[in-house]
Amino acid sequence: MKVVPLTKDREHVWDGFVSRHPRANMYHLMGWKTVFESVFGYSSYYLMAENSEGQVTGMLPMFLMTDIFRRRYLISNPFSNFAGICSDNQEAEDELLQAAQNLAHELNVRYVEFRQMKHKLNGGLSTKESFVTLMLELPQNAEVSWKAISSRNRNKIRKAEKNGLQTDFGMQHLQSFYKLYAKNMKFLGTPVFPYAMFEQVAQVFDKQTELLVLKLNGEPVAGMFMFKFKDTISEPWVASLRAYNKIYVNNLLYWQAISYACSRGFKRFDFGRSTKDSGTHRFKQQWGAEPIQLHYQYYLNQAREIPAVDANNNKYQKIVDVWKRLPLTVTNFVGPKVVQFLPEL
């Protein structure tokens, strides 16, 4: 068994492994290398484990990030709900983990972060388990799914439709969606990603992405950026104007996404990452979605402890509160410039 860096001529081998491996997910796809390199200028380190016959038995994508203090980190993958090591066997996993540790020493980074879904790595790594992703198993048609949700939720969806909300699809709405998303991120106290990132994702993954929007009087008031991978549709980014929460815009938005997934034969709908027991966690569970544990694991090279970015961190919460009070024009200008220096996102 040996670990080798990915070369240009073997990129098709990488995506072939992603396609066949049951634990590989959307964030393992080669296209993210193009997105993160072109939009943020990150250096990437894609490693493959090979057996004695030259067959790929594991892989690990990593990106080198630098924060505002010029401290360096390796992340698999930044701005992604999960990625990490994916392998056929324990030997390949161990070799990739060791290779990542060796690279951490070579590049003089503070830590290496592995964002694992379900599968937890061995090796005594420090682990944060405050996040889950919510996964809904889908029936063969939307009618069965409709009957499976609570009568209370169905009533909210009907009220949203009666209030005149209309559904539309297509990347022609990307700019409108981005405006909604930027407002949402300001409300949450988090810097917004640059518009160029969404453009790149839509371009690189043009056959795997779709944009769903809800309109009221012809104007978008909610939207969901969807990603199709194998038998699953995910929603990596979603946004709505909070003024329309009272007409249950989010209930209709998610119902239309679930209906879309059912009508196209997908077996799962991934509601995305949530902090355990948060309001978004409870909203997603009402659809019947089951939590899947995310293991964010760390090889601490120079750092003494894992990054703590949550509501219980007073220093972090003060920054969030300040960001919320800034004008939207300021957050829209500054956010895309600073977000690339935030390895915790």
Phi, psi and omega in degrees: 000134176217158178248130181231150176286149177291137175246160186304320184287353182244014179299326178293330177293320179300306182293334174296319177295318179300320182294324186267338188276130184293337181265351179290143182233180187302328183282353174276346184299147182301331184302330180294333176299315178297316182297307186289328177289317185284322184277316186251350180074018180292148169274137181250151178226096180260118184247140178236137173266134180234144175274184185295341179265005179081011179274139179286126181239002178183163181205158179210112174270137178219151178230140179271120179244153176231131180273183185293343177264011179066022172276147190249149183216150169249127184233138175232094352244152177294148176057026181236147180291326181199160175188254174076195181281136175229124185213162179278334186207170184293325181298316179296318178299314181298319181293320178293320178297317179294320178297322178294320178295319177298319179293325177300318177294317183297319183269354177061048180268161180285318178202166170245130180250127177249114181266093186264139172253126181068296188284124180259131182284148171277178174109010176067030180286145172293141188225138173246129185231042180271351182250149170225159166249144184257122186242128179252124174283129186259141173281183183284339178216159185293332181298319178295319179296321179299317181290338183281337181275163186291154178297328179296317180291320178299320179296322179295321179295317179298319180296322178298318179294320180293336178280004173093010178290132181239150185257139174215157180232155172129145180289354175295345179265011188299317180296319178296319178298318182298322178298318177297316183296319180297320178295319179298316182295323176297317179301324180279349180080029184236135177299141183275148174291155177292149178302328181301330180293316179294321176300316181294317179299316180296326181282313183293321182248047188299329181271353184247000183241154177210149179241125178250130177230150171249135181243148172230121185055037176084355182251130178298131178238352178201153180201158180219125176269116186252148181232129181257125179215120183054240183256019186233140169250131180243160176237083181296332180220133180216148182204152175205156175281125187294339178297340183257010176299329183291342175255019171061045181298323182290326178298315179291322180302311182290326178295318179296324178294317179295318178298318178301314181297316180296317184294341181253012172081015177285149185261344182218148172237120181265113181284353177091177186286140174218151170287138182305135174064017176278174179297320178292326176300312181292323178298317182288327180293334182294345177273356183096007180289142180256138180287138173242124185293134172256130179253106175267108188247149190227130165265111183274106181272301176250328181294150180267337181212163181286153180295136180245098179237093180202178184295340181274355179267107186299320180297316179295318183294327178294321177296317179300316181297321178294316182298322180297331184274349180288150176297150181300323179299326180287312182294326178291331179277315186279321185310305181299338180277332184258341188298330181292347180258016183244087183293345183283342184287000000 
